[in-house]
């Protein structure tokens, strides 16, 4: 049985945009969709007598939020199977728990009640930083959200930590029948630059070749498994976050891998993932490496 695609909903405009995106994603991959609303008030049900003026009334908006999101999802694509759940937990904790039985988690950029000036809400950041399944934060301009560029962007990391992200990217590109742009950034450390002007460029050539070799190691097997996917390889000098951010303006989804440290409870995002989550012009997928 296929694990569902899970979306965190809270009634905010951002979460409704995430629902739209997730419906399309579920349809592409033939997955069921589950809408999850997290509410701490559920813990207190029964604490006050039924009908009491002091009884928390969170259940009514929870039902309204899930009902509205469900109707929106079914209008967008009635063939996608949709289920709902209200979880008596804080939102980030609830979604992280749900992620153990999800093909992926989908969130908006900001939740209800969060400051509109925030680039990324605390729940989305916590989930993207700590989940053990892929997390997609739905953000970006209209073209990126609509998927009209027909390009998937992959930030190619190290082979030891980027294999799952690469496989995720190929599955996405195949499902969307679009081009996969694989980018590997490289930098030449300043202390390696030779002082003699006739030798300038040789260390840079070495580092560029190393970057190309890493791309080959990451892409060769998935390319054989997905022969219909068109792949464009790019080795780029400079910081990876800048190279990727620039290209998100022409992408429908940007994908990067991450390594989860066992037993570490804090945020586990590198600078590249952090920059993309805050500034990308298209949805961002953070894919953890298993083990």
N, C-alpha and C positions, 0 to 999 in steps of 0.2 A: 504494500500500500504506500502511495506517495505521501510524503510528509507535506503538510500544508504550508502555504505562504502566509505568514502572520503579519498583520498590520496593527500598530498601536493607534487607537482613535481616542479623541477627547473632545470632539466638537469644534476644534479650531479649524480655521481655513487651511492651515498647513497640513493637518491630518487628513482633510478631505481631498486635497491634492494627492497625498500619498495613497489614499484609497483608489483614486482614479488610475494612478500609475500601477498599483499592485494588481488591479483587475486585468489590465492589459498584459502584465507580466504573467499572471496565472494562466491566462488564455494561451499565451505563447507556449508555455511548458506543460499544459494540461494538468495544472495543479489545483487542488481545492484552496479556497481562500478563507482565512479565519480572522475576524475582527475582534480585537481584544481591548476592553476598556478596564483600566485599573482604578479601583476606588477603595480608599481606606475606610470609608463609611460602612462598607459591607461588614466590617468586623463588629460594628456596634448594632447590627440588626437584632432586635429583640431586647435591647438594653432598656428601651422605654416601651410602655404599653401601646398597643396598636391604636392609632388615632390620637395619641398624645401630642400636644403642641410642641413638646420638647423632642419628639422623635426625629432623628435626622431624615431629611427628605432627599438625600442624594440618589436614592433608587429611581425616582421619577426621571431626573435628567439623564441618568445612566441608560435607562430604557429608551428615552428619546434620542440620545446620541447614537446608540447602537442601531435603533430602528431607522433613523435618518441615513446613517452610513450604509446600512444594508440595502435600503431602497435605492440609494445612489449607485451602489455597486451593481445591482440587478438591472437598473436602467442602462448602465454602460455596457454590460454584456450579460444577458440573461442565461447564457450557457455555462457560466462559471459557477460552481457550487460554493455557496457562502454560508458560513456558520458564525456564531457570535459567542462571546463569553465575557462576563464581568468577573474580575479577579480582585479579591480583598487584600490588595497589597499596594505599596508605593509603586508608581509607574515603572521606573527603571528596573527595580527588583522583579516586578511581575514579568516584564518583557524578557529579561535575562533568563528567568526560569522557563518561560514559554519557548525560548530559543533552543532548549534541549530536544524539543520535538518539532522542529520546524525546518523546512528546506531553506528558509531565509527569513529574516525579520525586516520589516519595512517601517520607517518612521518619517514624519515630516521634519522640518527644520526647527520649529518652535511650537511649544504646546500652549494651551489656553492659559492665560494669566501671566505668561512670561513677557518680559519687556520687549517691545517691538524693535528696539534698537539692537537686540542681540543678533549676532550672525548665526549662532547655533544654540539651541536650547540645551539645558542641562541633561534632560532625559535622553535626547538623541545622542549627545556626546558620550554619556555613560554607557549606553547600549552599544554604540559603535566601538567603544574602547575595550569592552569586556566580554562581549558575547562570543560564544564558541561555535556559532554558525555565521554564515554571511549576513551582513547588515547593509541595507541600502537606505541611505538618507536621501529623500526626494527633495531636490532643490534645483535651481537653475532658471534659465530663461524659457520662453514658450517653445522655442524650437527644440531645445534639449529635452524638455518634458514630453513633447509630442513625438519625439523620435524621428524627426524629419531629416536629420543629417545622414542617417544610415551608416554610422561609423561608431564602433566601440573602441575605447581608448584603454590600453593596458599599460600601467606602470610596472615595468619588469624589474623585480627585485633580485635577490640572490636565489640560486637554485634550491638551497636548503630551506628557504622560508617563503618562496613564491610559487611553488608548484600548484597548490590549490587555486590560487588566484588565476593562474594561466588556464587551468582546466575550466574554471568558471567563465572566463572570458571567451573561450572557444565555444562553450555551450550557448552563451548569449549571442555571439555572432552568428552561429548556425541557426538558432531559433529565429533570429531577426532577418537572416539572409543578408547580412551586411558585412562591410569591411572591418577587419580588426587591425588597428594601428598599435603596434607594440613598440614602446619607447624605453630605451635604456640610456640613462644619463651617465656621463663620466666626467671626471675632473683630473687635471694634472697638478699634483701638489707643487706649490711654489718652490720648495727646496730641491725638486728634481730638474728644474729648468736649467740647462747648461748656460754658462756665461758666454761661451764663444758663439758669435752670430751664425756661423756656418752650421752649427749643430742644432740650432733652434728648430723645434718641431718634431724631433725624433722621439722624445719622451711622450709627447702628445699622441703621436702615431701609435706608440705601444699601448697607451691606455684606451685609445679608440678600438684597437684590435681586441683588447681584453673585453671591452663592453660588447663587441660583436660576438665574441666567443660565448659570453654568458647568454646572450639572446639565442644563439644556436642551441645551447644546452637546454634552455627552457622551452623552446618552441618546436624542436624537431619531432618529438614523439606526439604531442598533441596535433601537429599538422598532419601527421600520418593517420591519426584517428579521425580527423575532421577534414578530409581532402577538399570539401566544397567551400571551406572558409577561405576568403581572400585575405592574405596577411601582408601588411606593409611593415617592414622593420626600420626602426630609426635609432641611430646612436647620436646622442646630442651632448655637446660639451656644456657644462654648467650644472647648477643645482637642479635636482630632479623635480622638486616642487614647482619651480618656475617653468620648467619645460612642460610639465603636465598641465599646470593651470592655464598656460597660454593656449594649449590645444583643446581644453574643455569647451571653448566657444564653438567648436565644430564637431562635438561629440554628443551622442545620446546617452552615454554612460561611461564613467571612468572607474577603473577597477584597480585596486592595489591590495597586496597581501600584507599580513601582519603575523607576528609570532606571539602567542599567548604564553606568558611565563607562569608555570604551575604555582599555585598558592599565592599569586600576587593579586591583591584586591584593588589596587589603584588603577588609574587610566593607563592603558597599554597601547598608545599610539605614537608612531614616530612623527617627525616633522612633516613628512610628505602627506601622510593621512590627515594630520591635523589641519594643514593648510588647505587641502582639498575640501574637507568637511565644512570649512568656514568660507571658502571663496570660489569654489568651482561653479561653472556656469551650466552644469548638467548634473543629474543624479550621480551619487558617489556610492560605490560598493566597496566595503571593507571585508576582505575574505581572510579568515584566520587559517593558519597552517595547522593541520592535525598533528598531534603529538608534540 
